[in-house]
Amino acid sequence: SMGIHYGQVNACNIGNSDRLEYSVLGDTLNTAYRIASACKVTGKQFLASETVYENIKDFFTCIPAGKIALKNKKESIGLYTIIPGLVK
């Protein structure tokens, strides 16, 4: 399953001089993870947030998957399935 969300993230090196890893952190990443988890609830393999939809709707065919309450979020988020290969 895959969840896509759009927004700012913090990219940085985490660790110490013995073991340093490059990582991405932030609410956008957490939301994308929660959207991926929503795939199990909706039965879809691929979901995108309404934020992503607004940026790609003129280029790709998208089908609404409904509004879903995500864990640790105050408001429900609109989700969409992007139809692979169907470019407008």
Backbone torsions as a table, in degrees:
resi	resn	phi	psi	omega
1	SER	NA	152.3	-177.4
2	MET	-141.3	134.3	175.8
3	GLY	-121.6	134.7	-179.3
4	ILE	-122.8	133.7	176.7
5	HIS	-138.0	158.8	-176.2
6	TYR	-121.7	133.8	176.8
7	GLY	164.4	-173.2	-178.2
8	GLN	-83.4	146.7	174.5
9	VAL	-134.7	164.3	173.6
10	ASN	-105.3	122.2	177.2
11	ALA	-108.5	129.5	-175.9
12	CYS	-161.0	167.0	172.5
13	ASN	-88.2	133.4	-179.9
14	ILE	-123.1	137.6	177.0
15	GLY	128.6	-153.3	178.7
16	ASN	-131.7	-174.3	-175.1
17	SER	-64.6	-23.2	178.3
18	ASP	-79.4	-34.0	-179.3
19	ARG	-147.1	106.9	-177.6
20	LEU	-116.9	129.3	180.0
21	GLU	-126.0	141.1	175.4
22	TYR	-85.9	132.3	-175.9
23	SER	-143.0	164.7	176.6
24	VAL	-122.6	133.5	-176.8
25	LEU	-132.6	156.6	171.9
26	GLY	136.7	170.6	-177.4
27	ASP	-63.0	-34.8	179.4
28	THR	-61.3	-43.8	179.0
29	LEU	-65.7	-43.1	178.6
30	ASN	-61.7	-40.6	178.7
31	THR	-64.6	-42.7	177.4
32	ALA	-60.2	-40.1	178.1
33	TYR	-63.8	-43.2	179.3
34	ARG	-65.7	-36.5	176.9
35	ILE	-64.6	-41.6	177.1
36	ALA	-60.5	-38.8	177.3
37	SER	-65.3	-31.0	179.4
38	ALA	-68.6	-17.2	177.6
39	CYS	-58.1	-35.7	179.3
40	LYS	-64.9	-39.0	-178.6
41	VAL	-70.1	-40.9	-176.1
42	THR	-87.4	-16.6	-177.0
43	GLY	78.0	12.4	178.9
44	LYS	-98.0	150.2	178.3
45	GLN	-90.1	-17.0	-171.9
46	PHE	-145.2	121.3	178.4
47	LEU	-133.0	146.5	177.3
48	ALA	-127.5	151.1	179.5
49	SER	-74.9	167.1	176.4
50	GLU	-62.8	-31.6	177.0
51	THR	-61.8	-43.6	177.1
52	VAL	-65.9	-46.2	179.7
53	TYR	-53.3	-46.2	-179.0
54	GLU	-60.5	-28.9	-179.5
55	ASN	-86.2	-18.8	-174.9
56	ILE	-121.1	-4.0	-172.2
57	LYS	-58.9	-25.8	179.4
58	ASP	-81.9	-8.4	-174.4
59	PHE	-117.1	-26.7	-177.0
60	PHE	-128.6	152.0	175.8
61	THR	-81.8	124.5	-178.1
62	CYS	-127.4	143.1	178.9
63	ILE	-118.2	128.6	178.2
64	PRO	-60.7	136.3	177.7
65	ALA	-110.0	5.8	177.9
66	GLY	97.2	174.8	176.2
67	LYS	-98.4	135.6	-177.9
68	ILE	-131.8	137.9	174.8
69	ALA	-79.4	121.1	179.0
70	LEU	-96.8	147.2	179.9
71	LYS	-56.3	136.1	178.7
72	ASN	66.1	20.1	176.5
73	LYS	-117.7	137.3	-178.3
74	LYS	-72.3	-37.2	-175.8
75	GLU	-115.5	151.8	174.7
76	SER	-68.0	156.1	-178.8
77	ILE	-121.6	136.9	177.4
78	GLY	-75.7	132.0	-179.8
79	LEU	-118.8	150.5	-178.5
80	TYR	-136.1	147.7	170.9
81	THR	-99.5	128.8	177.2
82	ILE	-95.2	125.1	-177.5
83	ILE	-81.5	113.2	-178.2
84	PRO	-62.2	138.2	175.1
85	GLY	82.6	-10.7	-179.9
86	LEU	-99.1	88.0	179.6
87	VAL	-95.5	137.2	-179.5
88	LYS	-77.2	NA	NA
